[in-house]
Amino acid sequence: MSTPPGALYLVPNTLDFGTDAATSPIEDVLPASVLRTAARLTHWVAENAKTTRAFLKRVDAVVPLAQPLQALTIVELPRPAKGARGSTADLAALLDPARQGHDIGLISEAGLPGVADPGAALVQAAHAAGIEVVALAGPSSLVLALAASGLNGQSFAFVGYLPVDASARAARIRELEALSRRTGQTQLMIETPYRNEALLGALLAHLQPATRVSVSCGLTLPTGFTRTDDVSGWKARPIKLPADVPVVFSMLAG
């Protein structure tokens, strides 16, 4: 009698990766059911093994792990060269424990795996292999920022990072504003934290005065906040963004 295959569990991580700010207790951010599931899993596929071990230490302080941390299998997702696609064979091999009957946890450095995250490729491979995929509830900075922004939550798009080059970034901002005005669609973007101020400055410099801009900084952290205002309001009441805390930027043309 063959062993039934395991499932691929998409385990949410906290949103405080890489910040020096005070963090919230993990049980205040993730549901108890997620902590229990994470504690029992012995096979993991991770964006980063080091941060996954740090995550599991936090879990262990609330729900004891089924096995010592050193005994867990943690494998990192392959990192394809820039512009290249990962090997399908490499991804298939990561699912071997599930074929042998073990449940696997997939985890990102922050937030939900598979959402603005390279883990989506493994999820696709699991579906192709007939392996059950189970998404667990947890924080997504993009969804939390959109909900808190007051902008259009019925139609929205995540556009990732904008160009670093000033002229290319300005052109992209104007392009996204025109798209937002034409479709009524909220545009969400992120930036490397040390460039938070530069992106906010560029948005305020190149967007029209009536366009609304929302900044969600340090979501789920004790010091986190969301502020939404039109460009004129931002210019009249400026703030300084931290250079070490993740920010989600959203905008909707007026």
VEXKOLSE-393545 format. One record per residue (C-alpha): residue number from 1; residue in three letters; x, z, y. Coordinates in nm, 3 decimals, always signed. Layout:
# residues N
+-----+---------+---------+---------+---------+
: num : residuo :      px :      pz :      py :
+-----+---------+---------+---------+---------+
: NUM :     ALA :       X :       Z :       Y :
...
+-----+---------+---------+---------+---------+
END
This chain:
# residues 254
+-----+---------+---------+---------+---------+
: num : residuo :      px :      pz :      py :
+-----+---------+---------+---------+---------+
:   1 :     MET :  +0.000 :  +0.000 :  +0.000 :
:   2 :     SER :  +0.154 :  -0.108 :  +0.330 :
:   3 :     THR :  +0.200 :  +0.134 :  +0.618 :
:   4 :     PRO :  -0.036 :  +0.062 :  +0.909 :
:   5 :     PRO :  +0.154 :  -0.038 :  +1.225 :
:   6 :     GLY :  +0.203 :  +0.200 :  +1.510 :
:   7 :     ALA :  +0.087 :  +0.142 :  +1.866 :
:   8 :     LEU :  +0.269 :  +0.077 :  +2.192 :
:   9 :     TYR :  +0.177 :  +0.352 :  +2.439 :
:  10 :     LEU :  +0.225 :  +0.276 :  +2.809 :
:  11 :     VAL :  +0.334 :  +0.616 :  +2.938 :
:  12 :     PRO :  +0.315 :  +0.667 :  +3.316 :
:  13 :     ASN :  +0.607 :  +0.829 :  +3.493 :
:  14 :     THR :  +0.604 :  +1.033 :  +3.813 :
:  15 :     LEU :  +0.669 :  +0.861 :  +4.148 :
:  16 :     ASP :  +0.958 :  +1.079 :  +4.262 :
:  17 :     PHE :  +1.242 :  +0.880 :  +4.100 :
:  18 :     GLY :  +1.551 :  +0.867 :  +4.319 :
:  19 :     THR :  +1.419 :  +1.096 :  +4.591 :
:  20 :     ASP :  +1.590 :  +1.404 :  +4.725 :
:  21 :     ALA :  +1.259 :  +1.543 :  +4.846 :
:  22 :     ALA :  +1.085 :  +1.835 :  +4.677 :
:  23 :     THR :  +0.892 :  +1.715 :  +4.374 :
:  24 :     SER :  +0.549 :  +1.817 :  +4.251 :
:  25 :     PRO :  +0.520 :  +1.990 :  +3.911 :
:  26 :     ILE :  +0.474 :  +1.722 :  +3.647 :
:  27 :     GLU :  +0.146 :  +1.876 :  +3.532 :
:  28 :     ASP :  +0.008 :  +1.823 :  +3.885 :
:  29 :     VAL :  +0.077 :  +1.448 :  +3.862 :
:  30 :     LEU :  +0.015 :  +1.353 :  +3.498 :
:  31 :     PRO :  -0.291 :  +1.443 :  +3.287 :
:  32 :     ALA :  -0.244 :  +1.696 :  +3.007 :
:  33 :     SER :  -0.335 :  +1.428 :  +2.752 :
:  34 :     VAL :  -0.042 :  +1.213 :  +2.872 :
:  35 :     LEU :  +0.199 :  +1.505 :  +2.841 :
:  36 :     ARG :  +0.077 :  +1.576 :  +2.487 :
:  37 :     THR :  +0.117 :  +1.211 :  +2.387 :
:  38 :     ALA :  +0.465 :  +1.188 :  +2.541 :
:  39 :     ALA :  +0.571 :  +1.507 :  +2.364 :
:  40 :     ARG :  +0.483 :  +1.373 :  +2.018 :
:  41 :     LEU :  +0.645 :  +1.029 :  +2.051 :
:  42 :     THR :  +0.986 :  +0.990 :  +1.887 :
:  43 :     HIS :  +1.056 :  +0.624 :  +1.970 :
:  44 :     TRP :  +1.088 :  +0.502 :  +2.328 :
:  45 :     VAL :  +1.158 :  +0.177 :  +2.511 :
:  46 :     ALA :  +1.271 :  +0.253 :  +2.865 :
:  47 :     GLU :  +1.366 :  +0.077 :  +3.183 :
:  48 :     ASN :  +1.640 :  +0.341 :  +3.214 :
:  49 :     ALA :  +1.740 :  +0.580 :  +2.934 :
:  50 :     LYS :  +1.886 :  +0.842 :  +3.169 :
:  51 :     THR :  +1.571 :  +0.879 :  +3.375 :
:  52 :     THR :  +1.362 :  +0.880 :  +3.057 :
:  53 :     ARG :  +1.559 :  +1.177 :  +2.925 :
:  54 :     ALA :  +1.502 :  +1.353 :  +3.259 :
:  55 :     PHE :  +1.129 :  +1.279 :  +3.230 :
:  56 :     LEU :  +1.116 :  +1.416 :  +2.874 :
:  57 :     LYS :  +1.293 :  +1.735 :  +2.982 :
:  58 :     ARG :  +1.016 :  +1.788 :  +3.235 :
:  59 :     VAL :  +0.756 :  +1.722 :  +2.966 :
:  60 :     ASP :  +0.927 :  +1.963 :  +2.726 :
:  61 :     ALA :  +0.898 :  +2.244 :  +2.983 :
:  62 :     VAL :  +0.519 :  +2.210 :  +2.965 :
:  63 :     VAL :  +0.452 :  +2.073 :  +2.614 :
:  64 :     PRO :  +0.735 :  +2.119 :  +2.360 :
:  65 :     LEU :  +0.871 :  +1.792 :  +2.222 :
:  66 :     ALA :  +0.804 :  +1.715 :  +1.856 :
:  67 :     GLN :  +1.178 :  +1.669 :  +1.804 :
:  68 :     PRO :  +1.484 :  +1.778 :  +2.003 :
:  69 :     LEU :  +1.565 :  +1.538 :  +2.284 :
:  70 :     GLN :  +1.893 :  +1.438 :  +2.115 :
:  71 :     ALA :  +1.701 :  +1.327 :  +1.804 :
:  72 :     LEU :  +1.470 :  +1.087 :  +1.989 :
:  73 :     THR :  +1.533 :  +0.713 :  +1.982 :
:  74 :     ILE :  +1.549 :  +0.573 :  +2.337 :
:  75 :     VAL :  +1.629 :  +0.203 :  +2.374 :
:  76 :     GLU :  +1.656 :  +0.026 :  +2.709 :
:  77 :     LEU :  +1.478 :  -0.298 :  +2.786 :
:  78 :     PRO :  +1.721 :  -0.592 :  +2.790 :
:  79 :     ARG :  +1.822 :  -0.694 :  +3.140 :
:  80 :     PRO :  +1.828 :  -1.072 :  +3.165 :
:  81 :     ALA :  +2.066 :  -1.238 :  +3.409 :
:  82 :     LYS :  +1.919 :  -1.309 :  +3.750 :
:  83 :     GLY :  +1.683 :  -1.603 :  +3.726 :
:  84 :     ALA :  +1.690 :  -1.600 :  +3.345 :
:  85 :     ARG :  +1.420 :  -1.493 :  +3.103 :
:  86 :     GLY :  +1.475 :  -1.223 :  +2.844 :
:  87 :     SER :  +1.512 :  -1.319 :  +2.480 :
:  88 :     THR :  +1.187 :  -1.312 :  +2.282 :
:  89 :     ALA :  +1.390 :  -1.207 :  +1.977 :
:  90 :     ASP :  +1.534 :  -0.908 :  +2.165 :
:  91 :     LEU :  +1.185 :  -0.794 :  +2.264 :
:  92 :     ALA :  +1.050 :  -0.842 :  +1.912 :
:  93 :     ALA :  +1.328 :  -0.621 :  +1.773 :
:  94 :     LEU :  +1.225 :  -0.339 :  +2.008 :
:  95 :     LEU :  +0.888 :  -0.335 :  +1.835 :
:  96 :     ASP :  +1.033 :  -0.286 :  +1.484 :
:  97 :     PRO :  +0.949 :  +0.090 :  +1.478 :
:  98 :     ALA :  +0.582 :  +0.003 :  +1.534 :
:  99 :     ARG :  +0.593 :  -0.239 :  +1.242 :
: 100 :     GLN :  +0.727 :  +0.050 :  +1.033 :
: 101 :     GLY :  +0.433 :  +0.271 :  +1.134 :
: 102 :     HIS :  +0.580 :  +0.462 :  +1.431 :
: 103 :     ASP :  +0.410 :  +0.483 :  +1.769 :
: 104 :     ILE :  +0.636 :  +0.372 :  +2.057 :
: 105 :     GLY :  +0.633 :  +0.489 :  +2.417 :
: 106 :     LEU :  +0.708 :  +0.239 :  +2.694 :
: 107 :     ILE :  +0.811 :  +0.398 :  +3.022 :
: 108 :     SER :  +0.919 :  +0.278 :  +3.365 :
: 109 :     GLU :  +1.144 :  +0.456 :  +3.614 :
: 110 :     ALA :  +0.835 :  +0.535 :  +3.822 :
: 111 :     GLY :  +0.463 :  +0.478 :  +3.793 :
: 112 :     LEU :  +0.281 :  +0.266 :  +3.537 :
: 113 :     PRO :  +0.485 :  +0.052 :  +3.296 :
: 114 :     GLY :  +0.399 :  -0.315 :  +3.315 :
: 115 :     VAL :  +0.278 :  -0.302 :  +3.678 :
: 116 :     ALA :  +0.545 :  -0.447 :  +3.909 :
: 117 :     ASP :  +0.774 :  -0.357 :  +3.621 :
: 118 :     PRO :  +0.982 :  -0.546 :  +3.360 :
: 119 :     GLY :  +0.797 :  -0.370 :  +3.077 :
: 120 :     ALA :  +0.521 :  -0.630 :  +3.105 :
: 121 :     ALA :  +0.728 :  -0.862 :  +2.886 :
: 122 :     LEU :  +0.728 :  -0.608 :  +2.602 :
: 123 :     VAL :  +0.354 :  -0.559 :  +2.637 :
: 124 :     GLN :  +0.309 :  -0.935 :  +2.602 :
: 125 :     ALA :  +0.532 :  -0.934 :  +2.293 :
: 126 :     ALA :  +0.326 :  -0.652 :  +2.141 :
: 127 :     HIS :  +0.005 :  -0.848 :  +2.186 :
: 128 :     ALA :  +0.167 :  -1.155 :  +2.031 :
: 129 :     ALA :  +0.273 :  -0.943 :  +1.731 :
: 130 :     GLY :  -0.072 :  -0.792 :  +1.683 :
: 131 :     ILE :  +0.047 :  -0.442 :  +1.781 :
: 132 :     GLU :  -0.209 :  -0.222 :  +1.954 :
: 133 :     VAL :  -0.136 :  -0.150 :  +2.321 :
: 134 :     VAL :  -0.267 :  +0.176 :  +2.470 :
: 135 :     ALA :  -0.244 :  +0.229 :  +2.847 :
: 136 :     LEU :  -0.244 :  +0.594 :  +2.954 :
: 137 :     ALA :  -0.377 :  +0.717 :  +3.288 :
: 138 :     GLY :  -0.127 :  +0.805 :  +3.557 :
: 139 :     PRO :  -0.010 :  +0.731 :  +3.910 :
: 140 :     SER :  +0.049 :  +0.380 :  +4.040 :
: 141 :     SER :  +0.196 :  +0.376 :  +4.389 :
: 142 :     LEU :  +0.035 :  +0.038 :  +4.461 :
: 143 :     VAL :  -0.317 :  +0.148 :  +4.367 :
: 144 :     LEU :  -0.285 :  +0.486 :  +4.538 :
: 145 :     ALA :  -0.157 :  +0.322 :  +4.856 :
: 146 :     LEU :  -0.438 :  +0.068 :  +4.855 :
: 147 :     ALA :  -0.701 :  +0.337 :  +4.800 :
: 148 :     ALA :  -0.563 :  +0.551 :  +5.082 :
: 149 :     SER :  -0.516 :  +0.262 :  +5.325 :
: 150 :     GLY :  -0.880 :  +0.190 :  +5.402 :
: 151 :     LEU :  -0.798 :  -0.182 :  +5.386 :
: 152 :     ASN :  -0.978 :  -0.434 :  +5.166 :
: 153 :     GLY :  -0.978 :  -0.299 :  +4.812 :
: 154 :     GLN :  -1.197 :  -0.581 :  +4.682 :
: 155 :     SER :  -0.931 :  -0.850 :  +4.731 :
: 156 :     PHE :  -0.560 :  -0.771 :  +4.741 :
: 157 :     ALA :  -0.221 :  -0.900 :  +4.630 :
: 158 :     PHE :  +0.114 :  -0.738 :  +4.563 :
: 159 :     VAL :  +0.389 :  -0.962 :  +4.703 :
: 160 :     GLY :  +0.692 :  -0.750 :  +4.609 :
: 161 :     TYR :  +0.999 :  -0.752 :  +4.832 :
: 162 :     LEU :  +1.024 :  -0.962 :  +5.147 :
: 163 :     PRO :  +1.342 :  -1.157 :  +5.228 :
: 164 :     VAL :  +1.633 :  -0.956 :  +5.369 :
: 165 :     ASP :  +1.739 :  -1.234 :  +5.605 :
: 166 :     ALA :  +1.567 :  -1.167 :  +5.939 :
: 167 :     SER :  +1.444 :  -1.521 :  +6.006 :
: 168 :     ALA :  +1.320 :  -1.573 :  +5.650 :
: 169 :     ARG :  +1.150 :  -1.233 :  +5.657 :
: 170 :     ALA :  +0.976 :  -1.314 :  +5.986 :
: 171 :     ALA :  +0.850 :  -1.645 :  +5.845 :
: 172 :     ARG :  +0.722 :  -1.472 :  +5.531 :
: 173 :     ILE :  +0.541 :  -1.206 :  +5.737 :
: 174 :     ARG :  +0.364 :  -1.471 :  +5.945 :
: 175 :     GLU :  +0.277 :  -1.663 :  +5.627 :
: 176 :     LEU :  +0.122 :  -1.353 :  +5.467 :
: 177 :     GLU :  -0.070 :  -1.269 :  +5.783 :
: 178 :     ALA :  -0.216 :  -1.621 :  +5.795 :
: 179 :     LEU :  -0.315 :  -1.590 :  +5.429 :
: 180 :     SER :  -0.473 :  -1.249 :  +5.493 :
: 181 :     ARG :  -0.667 :  -1.380 :  +5.792 :
: 182 :     ARG :  -0.793 :  -1.682 :  +5.598 :
: 183 :     THR :  -0.895 :  -1.492 :  +5.284 :
: 184 :     GLY :  -0.956 :  -1.134 :  +5.403 :
: 185 :     GLN :  -0.703 :  -1.024 :  +5.143 :
: 186 :     THR :  -0.489 :  -0.711 :  +5.175 :
: 187 :     GLN :  -0.118 :  -0.781 :  +5.124 :
: 188 :     LEU :  +0.095 :  -0.504 :  +4.965 :
: 189 :     MET :  +0.475 :  -0.496 :  +4.965 :
: 190 :     ILE :  +0.765 :  -0.261 :  +4.897 :
: 191 :     GLU :  +1.121 :  -0.224 :  +5.015 :
: 192 :     THR :  +1.441 :  -0.047 :  +4.913 :
: 193 :     PRO :  +1.404 :  +0.294 :  +5.083 :
: 194 :     TYR :  +1.708 :  +0.260 :  +5.310 :
: 195 :     ARG :  +1.542 :  -0.053 :  +5.458 :
: 196 :     ASN :  +1.203 :  +0.113 :  +5.520 :
: 197 :     GLU :  +1.259 :  +0.125 :  +5.896 :
: 198 :     ALA :  +1.375 :  -0.236 :  +5.908 :
: 199 :     LEU :  +1.064 :  -0.362 :  +5.731 :
: 200 :     LEU :  +0.826 :  -0.159 :  +5.944 :
: 201 :     GLY :  +1.003 :  -0.285 :  +6.255 :
: 202 :     ALA :  +0.976 :  -0.644 :  +6.137 :
: 203 :     LEU :  +0.605 :  -0.608 :  +6.060 :
: 204 :     LEU :  +0.534 :  -0.467 :  +6.405 :
: 205 :     ALA :  +0.747 :  -0.735 :  +6.571 :
: 206 :     HIS :  +0.587 :  -1.036 :  +6.401 :
: 207 :     LEU :  +0.226 :  -0.942 :  +6.328 :
: 208 :     GLN :  -0.057 :  -0.985 :  +6.577 :
: 209 :     PRO :  -0.172 :  -0.676 :  +6.772 :
: 210 :     ALA :  -0.506 :  -0.646 :  +6.588 :
: 211 :     THR :  -0.360 :  -0.670 :  +6.237 :
: 212 :     ARG :  -0.381 :  -0.338 :  +6.055 :
: 213 :     VAL :  -0.070 :  -0.198 :  +5.890 :
: 214 :     SER :  -0.073 :  +0.089 :  +5.641 :
: 215 :     VAL :  +0.228 :  +0.294 :  +5.535 :
: 216 :     SER :  +0.211 :  +0.515 :  +5.224 :
: 217 :     CYS :  +0.524 :  +0.728 :  +5.204 :
: 218 :     GLY :  +0.626 :  +0.956 :  +4.918 :
: 219 :     LEU :  +0.297 :  +0.939 :  +4.732 :
: 220 :     THR :  +0.228 :  +1.247 :  +4.511 :
: 221 :     LEU :  +0.518 :  +1.433 :  +4.677 :
: 222 :     PRO :  +0.435 :  +1.749 :  +4.876 :
: 223 :     THR :  +0.545 :  +1.570 :  +5.194 :
: 224 :     GLY :  +0.370 :  +1.242 :  +5.114 :
: 225 :     PHE :  +0.136 :  +1.075 :  +5.364 :
: 226 :     THR :  -0.056 :  +0.757 :  +5.441 :
: 227 :     ARG :  -0.113 :  +0.625 :  +5.792 :
: 228 :     THR :  -0.316 :  +0.314 :  +5.882 :
: 229 :     ASP :  -0.336 :  +0.171 :  +6.233 :
: 230 :     ASP :  -0.336 :  -0.163 :  +6.404 :
: 231 :     VAL :  -0.007 :  -0.300 :  +6.531 :
: 232 :     SER :  -0.088 :  -0.193 :  +6.886 :
: 233 :     GLY :  -0.150 :  +0.163 :  +6.767 :
: 234 :     TRP :  +0.175 :  +0.172 :  +6.571 :
: 235 :     LYS :  +0.368 :  +0.057 :  +6.877 :
: 236 :     ALA :  +0.198 :  +0.316 :  +7.098 :
: 237 :     ARG :  +0.257 :  +0.599 :  +6.849 :
: 238 :     PRO :  +0.573 :  +0.514 :  +6.652 :
: 239 :     ILE :  +0.710 :  +0.720 :  +6.366 :
: 240 :     LYS :  +1.045 :  +0.723 :  +6.186 :
: 241 :     LEU :  +1.036 :  +0.659 :  +5.813 :
: 242 :     PRO :  +1.275 :  +0.837 :  +5.573 :
: 243 :     ALA :  +1.556 :  +0.630 :  +5.423 :
: 244 :     ASP :  +1.543 :  +0.802 :  +5.082 :
: 245 :     VAL :  +1.172 :  +0.803 :  +4.992 :
: 246 :     PRO :  +0.974 :  +0.508 :  +4.847 :
: 247 :     VAL :  +0.715 :  +0.350 :  +5.076 :
: 248 :     VAL :  +0.435 :  +0.103 :  +5.005 :
: 249 :     PHE :  +0.343 :  -0.118 :  +5.300 :
: 250 :     SER :  +0.001 :  -0.285 :  +5.327 :
: 251 :     MET :  -0.145 :  -0.513 :  +5.591 :
: 252 :     LEU :  -0.475 :  -0.684 :  +5.665 :
: 253 :     ALA :  -0.509 :  -0.939 :  +5.943 :
: 254 :     GLY :  -0.754 :  -0.856 :  +6.219 :
+-----+---------+---------+---------+---------+
END
